[in-house]
Structure formats: structure tokens, C-alpha cells
Amino acid sequence: MRWSKTLIPTLKEVPSDAEVPSHQLMLRAGLIKQLMAGAYTYLPLGYRALRKAEAIVREEMERAGAIEIHMPALQPIDLFERTGRKEAFGNVLINFELKRGDRRIHMALGPTHEEVVTDLVSKIVTTYRQLPFTLYQIQTKFRNEERPRFGVLRTSEFLMKDAYSFSTSVEQLDEAYDAMYAAYCRIFARCGLEYLPVEAESGPIGGDASHEFMVPAGNGEDQIVRCGKCTYAANLERADTGRTAVPIALTESCGDLKKVDTPGATTIDQVSRMLGCTPQQMIKTLIYKVDDKPVAVLVRGDHEGNDGKIRRALKATSVEMADDATVQEVTGAPTGFAGPVGIRCDMIADHDVAQIVDAVTGGNAGDTHYTGVNIGRDYQLATTFDLRNADSGDACPKCDGTLEMVHGIEVGHVFKLGTKYSESLDANYIDENEMKHPIIMGCYGIGVNRIVASLCETRFDENGLVWPLSIAPYELLIVPLNVDDQEVMNVANRCYEELQAAGVDVLIDDRAARPGFKFKDADLIGIPLRMVIGGKGLKEGNVEVKWRTGDGPEMLPVESAVAGILERLDERRKAEAVNVPE
């Protein structure tokens, strides 16, 4: 492609509304242009990179045995009502009514396709002999993001690869899950991403087990907990700590239980300032509704309760914070003064709570707290659990290392769904004994846009983007220094045509512009390899070749320049492939 014949509107200044590097660089390098909040047009360079990522995803899905289909973005709302996800999605679900004749049809724009694909399979599969299989598509999704931001990292419209496995047994599900997990590792490695598979909560989508694939990045919106010594990694919602329950016993040197007035002090900070204690000396009593039953959850004052861990500890289906009326009912006090002493509901506690001597807690009465609260005397527990968010410095649950916190961008997610959707939508099969069973499902998603954005967020320098060869919009940029010099253009055009014929993605900068201007644009758009033709080098019979992040240029004879470029590109492809797992 010739630069003069395509559309690459580069910008010299950083757009004022672009907050993170990927957004800034994708705008400056002419990859995208905003239409409105949460919606972007992909310009030629951006779309080429997106299509290359899409091609890698498609190749690896098919290598893993998945079958490609294409499902409608328009979906009937009753599917979401049958699975209960109309309420679960809330305002995120873009839904509306259409008038057709004298009828009104209620529809949604698909945020995902679990409902549609399960409905499809329910109409096709009848017997175990048709299973297992995995279907996938690459399709536009729609979600009403309340705060679209960070360019294409968080939008209302995005390109997603979603795959769904259908099985008759847990063993078949495990095989499909493992195949998708391995395919994801190959996809992200081939795309040149530093990725981290982390244990994750399955969330409102439903299911039993899941992993997220994260790209560590300073501006990532997700928090990741990982061990520096072993491979353990999990998102903050799922991360365990290496702590265990300690024996529960009353400390002999404990002080007396006292009730003190704390007017208007309802937060940990307010109480600690008023009573001259630290948050670590306090017990935070959180009242939850667990499967519609009130439960008090105790964590140390400087910690936060983890809903997923609470749900697992209690073997519950639903966990949510209690309303003010429930808090009043079980504590006898308004919200902000709950404590374990005399509380009127079941109670569980985090491991660290049992080690607090002479704790400060809510007094279960308005404007009142207790001091000198001790386990075994003032409240009773049989054992403790890991109920709080993990933090830097916690022990690793898998080895003797310690955990650290990093931020990350989620680029993929794999779920073991079980039978949540097949039961709701009557997707069943008949086994060899003529018995009917719900199909066991798995779900596997990749944000294709996020692959490109994550590369832009993590692979750049002070001059611009640094693309891996596999996703770069073009592999080679030819820069003729003087387009009015016939000899320069003869060499440039001959190399351009020969490299194109050899299958190289090549862009030639045929603009009548100063060399320095061209070089700045070349660095900004980040094409991996650059060939410069003209000047003293051409007079000596050479062309200059330089990698985007190379130490310096090489000189190649004009007559062997094309062969030299092909050799270098082949070497780089092999080097990038070394990091791709089998």
C-alpha cells in the first residue's frame, strides 16, 4: 500500500481527552477515530491490526476443534427473561421495542450469546450421539457502558470471539475447557502479549470455575494478585491467601469489656480517630443477606470482605449486603454500629479476627461502640475462614512465597458453565438408557479489540508504538527520502513490488515530505522494520534497514536488499514463535 493512497491521519499532539497510552497512541497513530462516547471507527492501520488478531484467533479456534458459526446481534428479550439475566444485566443490557404492524416486539442487542447459542442447540441436539462439540463466532457485542473510557478498552460496541462447548459429562467439559485454555495461551503468545492466566470468579454469567487472561498494565482496571515465586495468580475477587485457621482461645491478659459513646461515628476512620485506636484493632461487622438469610461477617477494620469467599464459605447461592431494615432487626441499631456482642443472627469471621485482643467493635446500639472485645468471652466462634480480599505481602496459598498486587487488562475469560443455561432453555439430550439430561456447557470469550489495545498500552516508547510482527498493520515500511528523484523511486518501487509479490505486508511512504517528518511518523505508527532509500547510502549502492527498536541501521546492497529483508523477517517470525506454547 502507498501512504498517499490510504488514510493515516497522524497527530503530533496528545489529544486532551485521551487518558491512557493506548488511547493516546491509537488516536495519534491514526488507528481509530471516535464517533461518540464508547463507539470508534477503525481506520486502515487499526483495522489491519484488528483483522490480524482476528485471524490468529480463528486459526487457533479451528486448531482446537471449534466450529465457526455466526449468530444474530438482535435477540428476543424473552430469552434473557427465561435465564434471569434481564435483571442481572440491568442497565447494561441494551433493549428496546420495535413496531411491526400492529405488534410491538421487545428485543435486545446481544451483550453475549449464551442464550442464543443454547436456544440454537436445544432445537438441534436430541441425543448423546451428537455430543460433544464446541461452537464459536467472532461477532460485534453491545453493552451500555455507564462510563465508556480508555479508548477501545471500554466501549459500548466491541468485537468479541465467543465459543461455547456442549457436553454430556464433566470429563467432556474438562477436555473442552483444557483445549480452549491451551488455545488462549497460543493466541495471546502469537499476538505478542505478556499474559497471565488468573483464577477468577464466574460472576453474574453463572458457572462453577473460570480463568481470566490478564495483560499486566499500570492502567489496567482489574487488580491481580500473583506470587513472585510460583505460578499462582488470581483476580482480587478470587484470590486466596495462605492463611489458615488458628486455635480460638481467650487471651489471659485481655481487658474488660466496656461500652463507650461514639456519637456520629459510623466509619472505621471516624471511630479510630475518636477512640485513639488503629483500624487493625477494630472488628468490622458486615451484615449480609445470604440466600435471603441475615449473616454477620467479621473482618479486621483495615480489611474488606470478599463476597465470593463469603459465598463459598457458606456454600450459598446468593450473597448481597443487607438493607437498613435487616441491619436494624439483627443489631437493634442503625447501619454503622453493628458488632458481634449479642448480635441476633448467624456469624462467621475471617482468620485475622480471632487474633485481635481487646478489639473495638460496634455496640449494637446507636452512637455506641465496645472496647475490650475478645473472642471466647464476648462472642463465640467454632472456626474462622479466609473471607477478606488478598493484599500485597500475604502468604501464597500454593507455596512459601508472598503475594503482590498488580493491575491488569482482561483480554479473555473461560468458564465452566455447567447446566445453568441448558436447564433454563430446555437444551437436553437423551442418553444411551433413554434418560433425559441437561447439556453441560462451557463458555470462552476473547475481546479482539482488547488484544490490539493491550498491545498499544504495553508496547510503546517515547516515539510511538512498537508492534510485534504478527499484529503489525504492515511488516515493512519503505521510506524513499526524495520522491522527486527518479533513481530513488525506481529502487523503492522495485523493492516494493518484489516484496509484495513475496507476500510481505509492505507500506511505502511516497509522500513529498521532509525525511525527518517521515521518520517521526514511521516511529509513531510503529511498523517493525524500516527500509530507507536515498542519500549517501544509495549513491554507494546500499539501502538502510533498521528494526523499530534496533540499536542502529544496517546497510544492505541494493541488489540483495529484498533477499536481506525476507531473511530478517523470517528470523523475526521464528524468534516470536519461540514463545508460543505447543
C-alpha positions in Angstrom: 0.0 0.0 0.0 1.1 3.5 -0.8 0.9 6.0 2.0 -0.6 8.6 -0.4 -3.4 6.2 -1.3 -4.5 5.2 2.2 -5.8 7.1 5.2 -3.3 7.6 8.1 -4.2 10.8 9.9 -1.3 11.0 12.4 -1.3 13.6 15.1 1.7 15.4 16.7 0.0 16.4 19.9 -1.6 14.2 22.5 -5.4 14.6 22.5 -6.5 16.3 25.7 -9.3 13.7 26.4 -7.1 10.6 26.0 -6.2 9.4 29.5 -4.1 6.3 28.9 -1.2 5.5 26.5 -3.2 3.1 24.3 -5.9 5.7 23.7 -3.4 8.4 23.1 -1.3 6.4 20.7 -4.2 4.8 18.8 -5.5 8.3 18.1 -2.1 9.8 17.3 -1.0 7.0 15.0 -4.3 7.2 13.1 -5.6 3.8 14.1 -9.1 4.9 15.3 -11.4 7.9 15.3 -14.2 8.5 17.9 -17.8 8.7 16.6 -19.3 9.2 20.1 -18.5 8.1 23.6 -18.0 4.3 23.6 -18.0 4.0 19.7 -15.0 4.2 17.5 -14.3 3.9 13.7 -11.2 1.7 12.9 -9.1 3.5 10.3 -7.0 1.4 7.9 -4.0 0.8 10.2 -6.2 0.0 13.2 -8.4 -2.3 11.1 -5.5 -4.2 9.6 -4.1 -4.9 13.1 -7.6 -5.9 14.3 -8.1 -8.3 11.4 -4.7 -9.9 12.0 -5.6 -10.5 15.6 -8.9 -11.9 14.4 -7.1 -14.3 12.0 -4.9 -15.6 14.8 -8.0 -16.2 17.0 -9.8 -18.0 14.2 -6.8 -20.2 13.3 -6.3 -21.3 16.9 -10.0 -21.9 17.5 -10.1 -24.2 14.5 -6.9 -25.9 15.6 -8.6 -26.6 18.9 -11.6 -28.2 17.1 -14.1 -25.4 17.4 -16.7 -24.9 14.6 -17.4 -21.4 13.4 -21.0 -20.1 13.1 -22.5 -16.6 13.0 -25.4 -15.6 15.3 -27.7 -12.6 15.2 -26.9 -9.5 17.3 -30.6 -8.9 17.6 -32.1 -11.2 20.3 -35.6 -11.6 21.6 -35.9 -10.3 25.2 -37.7 -13.4 26.4 -34.5 -15.5 26.2 -33.0 -13.2 28.9 -36.1 -13.3 30.9 -36.0 -17.2 30.9 -32.4 -17.2 32.2 -32.9 -14.4 34.7 -30.3 -12.2 33.0 -32.5 -9.3 32.0 -32.4 -8.3 35.7 -28.8 -9.4 36.2 -27.6 -7.2 33.4 -29.8 -4.3 34.4 -29.0 -1.1 32.5 -26.0 -2.7 30.8 -28.4 -4.6 28.5 -29.4 -2.5 25.5 -33.0 -3.4 24.9 -35.9 -1.7 23.1 -39.2 -2.3 21.4 -39.8 -2.3 17.7 -43.2 -1.8 16.0 -44.1 -4.4 13.4 -47.5 -3.9 12.0 -49.9 -3.8 15.0 -47.4 -5.6 17.2 -44.6 -4.4 19.4 -41.5 -6.7 19.6 -39.2 -6.4 22.6 -35.6 -7.1 21.6 -32.0 -6.7 22.9 -28.7 -6.1 21.3 -26.5 -9.1 22.3 -24.0 -8.4 25.1 -23.1 -12.1 24.8 -24.7 -15.1 23.1 -25.2 -17.7 25.8 -28.9 -17.5 25.4 -28.9 -17.6 21.6 -26.5 -20.4 21.2 -28.3 -22.5 23.9 -31.6 -22.0 22.2 -30.0 -23.0 18.9 -28.6 -26.2 20.3 -31.9 -27.0 22.0 -33.5 -27.1 18.6 -30.8 -29.4 17.0 -29.4 -31.8 19.6 -31.6 -34.6 20.8 -29.2 -37.5 21.6 -25.8 -38.0 23.3 -24.5 -39.3 19.9 -24.4 -35.7 18.7 -22.2 -34.5 21.5 -19.6 -33.2 22.4 -18.8 -30.2 20.1 -17.7 -26.6 20.5 -19.2 -23.7 18.5 -17.6 -20.3 18.1 -18.1 -17.0 16.4 -16.4 -13.6 16.0 -19.2 -11.0 16.4 -20.0 -7.5 17.5 -21.4 -7.2 21.0 -23.2 -4.3 22.6 -23.3 -3.2 26.3 -24.5 0.1 27.7 -21.3 1.2 29.5 -22.2 3.8 32.1 -18.7 5.3 31.8 -17.0 4.4 28.5 -13.4 5.4 28.7 -9.8 4.5 27.9 -10.4 4.4 24.1 -11.3 1.0 22.8 -10.6 -0.7 26.2 -14.0 0.1 27.5 -16.7 0.7 24.8 -20.4 0.1 24.2 -19.7 -1.8 21.0 -16.8 -4.2 20.6 -15.7 -7.3 18.7 -15.6 -10.5 20.6 -14.8 -14.1 20.0 -17.2 -16.2 22.0 -17.1 -20.0 22.0 -19.5 -22.5 23.7 -18.9 -26.2 24.4 -21.7 -28.7 24.8 -21.0 -32.0 26.6 -22.7 -35.0 28.2 -20.2 -35.3 31.1 -17.9 -33.4 33.3 -15.0 -35.3 31.7 -16.0 -34.0 28.3 -16.4 -30.5 29.7 -12.9 -30.7 31.2 -11.5 -31.7 27.8 -13.1 -28.8 26.0 -12.1 -26.4 28.8 -8.5 -27.5 28.6 -8.4 -27.3 24.8 -9.7 -23.7 25.0 -7.3 -22.8 27.8 -4.4 -24.0 25.7 -5.7 -22.3 22.6 -5.9 -19.0 24.5 -2.3 -19.3 25.6 -1.2 -19.8 22.0 -3.4 -16.9 20.8 -2.0 -14.4 23.2 1.6 -15.6 22.8 1.2 -15.3 19.0 -0.2 -11.8 19.3 2.9 -10.8 21.3 1.2 -10.1 24.6 2.6 -10.7 28.0 -0.3 -12.5 29.5 -1.2 -14.0 32.9 -3.9 -16.7 33.4 -5.6 -16.0 36.7 -8.2 -17.8 38.7 -11.5 -15.9 38.6 -15.0 -15.7 40.0 -17.6 -16.7 37.4 -19.7 -13.7 38.3 -23.3 -13.0 37.0 -22.7 -15.1 33.9 -23.1 -18.2 36.1 -21.0 -21.3 36.4 -18.6 -23.2 38.6 -15.0 -22.5 37.5 -13.2 -19.9 35.4 -9.9 -18.3 34.5 -9.3 -14.8 33.2 -6.4 -14.0 30.9 -4.9 -10.7 32.0 -2.2 -8.4 30.5 -0.3 -6.7 33.3 -0.6 -3.0 32.8 -0.3 0.0 35.0 -3.6 1.4 33.8 -5.5 -1.8 33.9 -8.8 -1.6 35.6 -8.6 -5.1 37.2 -6.5 -5.9 40.2 -4.4 -9.1 40.0 -2.8 -11.0 42.9 0.2 -13.1 42.0 3.0 -14.9 43.6 6.6 -14.0 42.6 7.9 -17.5 43.4 5.3 -19.8 41.7 2.7 -19.6 39.0 -0.2 -18.8 41.3 -2.3 -15.8 40.1 -5.9 -14.8 40.7 -8.1 -11.7 40.4 -8.9 -9.8 43.5 -12.4 -11.4 43.7 -11.0 -14.9 43.7 -7.5 -14.7 45.3 -6.9 -16.9 48.3 -4.4 -16.2 51.0 -2.0 -18.6 52.6 -3.5 -18.1 56.0 -5.2 -20.9 58.0 -7.5 -21.0 61.0 -5.7 -20.6 64.3 -6.9 -22.1 67.6 -9.6 -20.0 69.2 -8.9 -19.2 72.8 -9.4 -16.3 75.2 -6.1 -14.4 75.9 -5.4 -14.3 79.7 -4.2 -10.7 79.6 -7.3 -9.3 78.0 -9.0 -6.2 79.3 -12.5 -5.5 80.4 -15.5 -5.2 78.1 -16.7 -1.5 78.0 -19.4 0.3 76.2 -18.5 3.8 75.1 -20.4 6.6 73.4 -19.4 7.4 69.8 -21.9 10.0 68.6 -22.0 10.3 64.8 -19.0 7.9 64.3 -20.1 5.2 61.8 -17.0 4.5 59.8 -13.7 2.8 60.7 -11.8 6.1 60.3 -14.2 8.1 62.4 -14.2 5.6 65.3 -10.4 5.1 65.2 -9.9 8.8 65.5 -12.4 9.3 68.2 -11.2 6.4 70.4 -7.5 6.7 69.6 -7.1 3.2 68.2 -5.9 1.8 64.8 -8.1 0.1 62.2 -6.1 -3.1 62.9 -7.5 -3.1 66.4 -11.1 -2.9 65.2 -13.5 -5.6 64.0 -15.7 -4.6 61.1 -19.1 -6.3 61.3 -20.8 -6.6 57.9 -24.4 -7.7 57.7 -25.2 -9.7 54.6 -28.3 -11.4 53.1 -27.1 -14.9 52.3 -29.8 -16.8 50.4 -32.2 -14.3 52.0 -31.0 -15.1 55.5 -29.1 -12.5 57.5 -25.5 -13.4 58.4 -22.9 -11.2 60.2 -19.4 -11.4 58.7 -16.5 -10.2 60.8 -13.2 -8.8 59.2 -10.4 -6.7 60.6 -11.0 -3.0 60.4 -8.5 -2.4 57.7 -9.7 -5.2 55.5 -12.6 -5.6 53.0 -15.0 -8.6 52.9 -14.9 -10.7 49.7 -18.4 -11.7 48.5 -17.1 -14.7 46.6 -15.3 -16.1 49.6 -18.3 -15.5 51.8 -20.5 -17.3 49.3 -18.1 -20.3 49.1 -17.6 -20.5 52.9 -21.3 -20.6 53.4 -22.0 -22.8 50.4 -24.5 -20.2 49.3 -26.1 -19.3 46.0 -26.6 -15.5 46.5 -24.7 -13.0 48.7 -25.6 -9.3 49.0 -25.3 -6.6 51.6 -28.3 -6.4 53.9 -30.7 -3.4 53.7 -31.0 -1.0 56.6 -34.2 -2.7 57.9 -32.4 -6.0 58.2 -29.4 -4.4 60.0 -31.8 -2.8 62.5 -33.6 -6.1 63.0 -30.5 -8.2 63.9 -28.5 -5.5 65.7 -31.1 -3.2 67.2 -29.1 -0.3 65.8 -28.9 1.8 62.6 -26.3 0.9 60.0 -22.7 1.7 61.2 -22.9 0.3 64.7 -23.0 -3.5 64.2 -20.8 -5.7 66.4 -20.5 -9.4 67.4 -21.5 -9.0 71.0 -25.1 -10.0 71.4 -25.9 -9.9 67.7 -29.1 -11.8 66.7 -28.0 -13.8 63.6 -25.5 -16.4 62.5 -21.9 -15.2 62.4 -18.7 -16.1 60.6 -15.3 -14.4 60.8 -12.1 -14.0 58.8 -8.9 -15.7 60.2 -7.3 -12.5 61.3 -10.3 -11.6 63.6 -9.5 -14.4 66.0 -6.1 -12.9 66.7 -7.3 -9.4 67.8 -7.1 -8.9 71.5 -9.2 -6.2 73.2 -10.9 -5.3 69.9 -13.1 -2.3 69.2 -16.5 -3.1 67.7 -19.9 -1.7 67.1 -22.1 -1.7 70.2 -25.3 -2.8 68.5 -26.9 0.4 69.7 -26.9 3.9 68.1 -23.9 6.1 68.7 -22.2 3.3 70.7 -19.1 1.0 70.4 -17.5 -1.6 72.6 -13.9 -1.7 73.6 -12.1 -4.7 75.1 -14.0 -7.2 72.9 -12.4 -10.7 73.0 -13.3 -13.9 71.3 -14.2 -16.8 73.6 -15.7 -14.5 76.2 -17.7 -11.8 74.5 -18.6 -13.7 71.3 -18.2 -17.3 70.2 -16.9 -18.9 67.0 -16.2 -22.5 66.2 -13.7 -21.7 63.4 -12.6 -19.0 61.0 -12.4 -18.7 57.2 -10.5 -16.8 54.5 -13.1 -14.1 54.0 -11.2 -10.9 53.0 -9.5 -9.6 49.9 -6.0 -10.6 49.4 -3.3 -8.0 49.7 0.4 -7.5 48.9 2.6 -9.3 51.5 0.0 -12.1 52.1 1.3 -15.6 52.1 0.9 -17.5 48.8 -1.7 -20.3 49.1 0.4 -22.6 46.8 4.0 -22.2 48.0 6.1 -20.4 50.7 6.2 -17.2 48.6 4.4 -13.9 49.2 1.7 -12.3 47.1 2.0 -9.0 45.2 -0.7 -6.8 43.6 -0.6 -5.7 40.0 -3.1 -4.1 37.6 -4.2 -5.8 34.5 -6.3 -5.7 31.4 -8.7 -8.6 30.8 -8.4 -9.9 27.3 -10.0 -13.3 27.7 -12.1 -15.4 30.0 -13.0 -19.1 30.1 -15.9 -20.5 32.2 -17.2 -23.9 33.2 -20.9 -23.0 33.0 -22.5 -26.4 33.9 -26.2 -26.6 33.2 -27.4 -23.0 34.1 -28.4 -22.1 30.6 -29.4 -25.6 29.3 -31.8 -26.0 32.2 -33.4 -22.6 31.7 -33.7 -23.0 27.9 -34.5 -26.7 27.7 -31.3 -27.8 26.0 -31.4 -31.5 26.7 -30.1 -34.8 25.3 -31.3 -38.4 25.6 -28.6 -40.8 26.9 -28.0 -44.4 25.9 -30.6 -45.5 28.5 -33.3 -43.2 27.1 -33.0 -40.8 30.0 -33.1 -37.1 29.5 -30.4 -34.8 30.9 -29.5 -31.1 30.5 -26.4 -30.5 28.3 -23.3 -29.5 30.2 -21.8 -26.2 28.9 -18.6 -24.2 28.8 -18.1 -20.6 27.6 -15.0 -19.0 26.3 -14.6 -15.3 25.3 -11.9 -13.1 23.9 -12.1 -9.3 23.4 -10.4 -9.0 20.0 -10.3 -5.2 20.2 -8.6 -5.5 23.6 -5.8 -7.6 22.1 -4.9 -4.6 19.9 -5.5 -2.0 22.7 -3.4 -4.0 25.2 -0.5 -4.1 22.7 -0.8 -0.4 22.3 -1.0 0.0 26.1 2.1 -2.1 26.8 4.4 -1.9 23.8 5.5 1.6 23.1 8.3 4.0 23.8 8.8 7.8 23.8 8.5 7.9 20.0 5.4 5.8 19.4 4.1 2.3 19.0 6.2 -0.9 18.9 4.2 -3.6 17.1 5.1 -7.3 17.2 5.4 -8.6 13.6 2.3 -10.8 13.9 -0.2 -8.0 14.6 1.6 -5.0 12.9 -0.6 -3.3 10.3 2.4 -3.7 8.0 5.6 -5.6 8.5 7.8 -3.3 6.5 7.8 0.5 5.8 9.8 1.7 2.8 10.9 5.3 3.1 12.2 6.9 -0.1 14.0 10.1 1.0 13.3 12.1 -2.1 10.2 11.1 -4.1 11.3 13.6 -6.9 14.5 11.7 -7.5 13.8 9.1 -10.3 16.6 6.8 -9.3 15.4 6.7 -5.7 11.8 5.9 -6.8 12.9 3.3 -9.3 14.7 1.4 -6.5 11.9 2.0 -4.0 9.2 0.8 -6.4 11.1 -2.2 -7.5 11.7 -3.3 -3.9 8.1 -2.6 -3.0 6.7 -4.7 -5.9 9.1 -7.6 -5.3 8.4 -7.7 -1.5 4.6 -7.6 -2.2 5.0 -10.5 -4.6 6.9 -12.4 -1.9 3.9 -12.0 0.5 5.3 -9.2 2.7 2.8 -6.6 4.1 4.6 -3.5 2.9 3.8 0.2 3.1 5.7 2.7 1.1 5.8 6.3 2.2 5.6 8.0 -1.1 4.7 11.4 0.3 6.6 14.5 -0.8 7.7 15.4 2.7 10.9 16.0 4.6 12.8 12.9 5.8 12.6 14.0 9.5 8.8 14.3 9.2 8.6 10.8 7.6 10.8 9.3 10.3 8.7 10.7 13.1 5.6 9.3 11.5 7.4 6.0 11.0 8.3 5.7 14.7 4.8 6.8 15.7 2.9 4.1 13.8 5.5 1.6 14.9 6.0 -0.6 11.8 8.5 -3.2 12.9 11.1 -3.0 10.0 12.1 0.1 8.0 13.9 0.4 4.7 15.3 3.8 3.9 16.3 4.5 0.2 18.3 7.6 -0.9 21.0 9.9 0.1 24.6 8.9 0.5 23.7 5.2 1.1 22.1 4.8 -2.4 25.0 6.6 -4.0 27.2 3.9 -2.6 24.8 1.2 -3.8 23.2 0.5 -0.5 19.8 0.8 1.3 19.4 1.3 5.0 17.5 -1.2 7.1 16.5 -0.8 10.7 14.2 -2.5 13.2 11.9 -0.2 15.1 13.7 -0.8 18.4 17.1 -1.7 16.9 20.4 -0.2 18.1 21.3 1.2 14.7 20.8 0.7 10.9 22.3 -1.9 8.7 23.4 -1.2 5.1 22.4 -3.8 2.5 23.5 -3.8 -1.1 20.6 -2.7 -3.4 20.8 -5.9 -5.5 20.3 -8.1 -2.4 18.1 -5.8 -0.4 14.9 -7.8 -1.0 16.5 -11.1 -0.1 18.0 -9.5 3.0 14.6 -8.1 4.1 13.0 -11.5 3.6 15.7 -13.2 5.6 15.3 -10.8 8.5 11.6 -11.0 8.6 11.8 -14.8 8.6 14.2 -14.7 11.5 12.0 -12.4 13.5 8.9 -14.6 12.9 10.8 -17.6 14.2 12.0 -15.7 17.2 8.4 -14.6 18.0 7.2 -18.2 17.6 9.6 -19.4 20.3 7.3 -18.1 23.0 4.2 -19.8 21.6 3.3 -23.0 23.6 2.6 -26.2 21.7 
